[in-house]
Amino acid sequence: MIISEEPALCSFWRIRMNIMVERNFMKRLFLSVIFAISVLTISAQNGVPRMNDMRGNQHNHSSYTHDNKGRGHGVEFRREKPASPEQVKAIVKLMKDVSFDDKKLNVAKVCLSLRDVPVEGIRKMVKTLSFSDNKMELLKYAYDYCYDREHYFTLCEELSFSSDRDELLRFIPSKKIEEKMR
């Protein structure tokens, strides 16, 4: 009778340990994202708008400009200063600390939504990803948050497959046309 209960007890503890590991991972991911947010929003003089600015309130700050092309909330912020090299390094470190590509992608999207990033920063972020589908998804998402879009085509070098490179080269002009139509 003791023998039949032992495998069930072992599987119970194995499941419990998996749940604890997942909770710890989620806590670390949450803390990492909070750290990224704090790093990216430390100084308003570097172009990060205040929260009430995100709601569309017009303030006369010289550190960013309003543009009614929209990024999902009706107002697009084209900041005059991109993320600094230290901020890009912090984002890349956060992405490297996460083990799965889809979770790295989520971290990148959160960080990009807070700060415009230069092409070289996006390149470093893409290099942390393993799968071409995730690289392409990040490249398409990051276009709206790229500070120097005129050099965006150089990111094709980070894609392994020629079909992916062709897709990105078709995507860039389509986004430019879409922006002109808004």
C-alpha positions in Angstrom: 0.0 0.0 0.0 2.8 2.4 0.7 4.4 1.6 -2.7 1.2 2.7 -4.6 1.0 6.0 -2.7 4.7 6.9 -3.3 4.5 7.7 -7.1 1.4 9.8 -6.6 3.2 11.7 -3.8 6.3 12.2 -6.0 4.2 13.5 -8.9 2.4 15.9 -6.5 5.7 17.3 -5.4 7.0 17.5 -8.9 4.0 19.5 -10.0 4.3 21.7 -6.9 8.0 22.4 -7.7 7.0 23.3 -11.4 4.4 25.7 -10.1 7.0 27.3 -7.7 9.6 27.6 -10.5 7.0 29.2 -12.8 6.0 31.7 -10.0 9.7 32.6 -9.5 10.2 33.1 -13.2 7.1 35.4 -13.4 8.4 37.4 -10.4 11.8 37.8 -12.0 10.2 38.8 -15.3 8.0 41.3 -13.6 10.9 42.8 -11.7 13.0 42.9 -14.9 10.2 44.8 -16.7 9.8 47.2 -13.7 13.6 47.7 -13.8 13.5 48.4 -17.6 10.6 50.9 -17.1 12.6 52.7 -14.4 15.7 52.8 -16.4 13.9 54.1 -19.5 11.9 56.8 -17.6 14.6 58.1 -15.2 14.9 61.6 -16.8 12.2 63.5 -18.5 14.8 65.8 -20.2 15.8 62.8 -22.3 12.5 62.9 -24.1 10.1 60.7 -22.0 6.7 62.4 -21.7 4.9 62.4 -18.4 1.9 60.1 -17.9 -0.6 62.9 -18.4 1.1 63.7 -21.7 0.4 60.1 -22.8 -3.3 60.8 -22.5 -3.0 63.5 -25.2 -2.7 66.6 -23.0 -0.6 69.2 -24.8 2.2 70.6 -22.8 4.9 72.9 -24.2 8.0 70.8 -23.7 10.8 71.0 -26.1 12.0 67.4 -25.4 9.4 65.8 -27.6 6.8 66.6 -30.3 3.3 65.6 -30.9 2.3 64.0 -34.2 -1.3 62.9 -34.9 -0.3 59.8 -36.8 -1.1 57.6 -33.8 0.5 54.6 -32.2 -2.6 52.9 -30.9 -3.8 55.7 -28.6 -4.4 58.4 -31.2 -1.2 60.3 -30.5 2.3 59.5 -31.7 5.3 60.8 -29.8 8.4 61.4 -31.9 11.0 62.1 -29.3 13.9 64.2 -30.2 16.4 62.0 -28.3 16.5 58.2 -28.7 17.3 55.7 -26.0 20.9 56.1 -24.9 23.5 53.3 -25.4 23.2 52.5 -21.6 19.4 52.2 -21.9 19.7 49.9 -25.0 22.3 47.8 -23.1 19.8 47.5 -20.2 17.1 46.4 -22.6 19.3 43.8 -24.2 20.4 42.5 -20.8 16.8 42.1 -19.8 16.1 40.2 -22.9 19.1 37.9 -22.4 18.0 37.2 -18.8 14.8 35.7 -20.2 15.1 32.1 -21.5 12.3 31.8 -24.1 12.1 33.8 -27.4 8.4 34.7 -26.9 9.1 36.1 -23.5 12.1 38.0 -24.8 9.8 39.4 -27.5 7.3 40.6 -24.9 10.1 42.3 -22.9 11.3 44.1 -26.1 7.8 45.2 -26.9 7.2 46.7 -23.5 10.6 48.5 -23.6 10.1 49.8 -27.1 6.7 51.2 -26.3 8.3 53.4 -23.7 11.2 54.7 -25.7 12.3 55.3 -29.3 15.4 53.3 -30.1 18.0 53.8 -32.9 18.5 51.1 -35.5 21.7 49.8 -33.8 19.7 49.3 -30.6 17.1 47.3 -32.5 19.8 45.3 -34.1 21.2 44.3 -30.7 17.7 43.3 -29.6 17.1 41.2 -32.7 20.4 39.4 -32.1 19.1 38.1 -28.8 16.3 36.2 -30.5 16.8 32.7 -31.9 13.9 32.1 -34.3 13.4 34.0 -37.6 9.6 34.4 -37.0 10.2 36.2 -33.7 12.9 38.3 -35.3 10.5 39.3 -38.1 7.8 40.1 -35.6 10.1 42.3 -33.5 11.4 44.1 -36.6 7.8 44.8 -37.8 6.8 46.0 -34.3 9.9 48.1 -33.7 9.5 50.1 -36.9 7.0 52.4 -35.3 9.5 53.0 -32.4 12.6 53.4 -34.5 14.3 56.8 -34.1 16.3 56.7 -37.4 14.0 54.9 -39.8 16.1 56.0 -42.8 18.6 53.3 -41.9 16.0 50.6 -41.1 16.7 48.6 -44.2 20.2 47.7 -42.8 18.4 45.4 -40.4 17.9 42.9 -43.2 21.4 41.7 -42.4 20.1 40.2 -39.2 17.7 37.9 -41.0 18.9 34.4 -42.0 16.5 33.7 -44.9 16.3 35.6 -48.1 12.5 35.4 -48.0 12.5 37.1 -44.6 14.8 39.9 -46.0 12.4 40.3 -49.0 9.4 40.5 -46.6 11.1 43.2 -44.5 12.1 45.2 -47.6 8.4 45.1 -48.8 7.2 46.0 -45.3 9.3 49.2 -44.9 7.7 51.0 -48.0 4.3 49.8 -47.0 4.6 51.5 -43.6 5.8 54.7 -45.3 2.8 54.7 -47.5 0.5 54.0 -44.5 2.1 56.9 -42.6 1.5 59.3 -45.5 -2.2 58.3 -45.8 -2.9 59.1 -42.1 
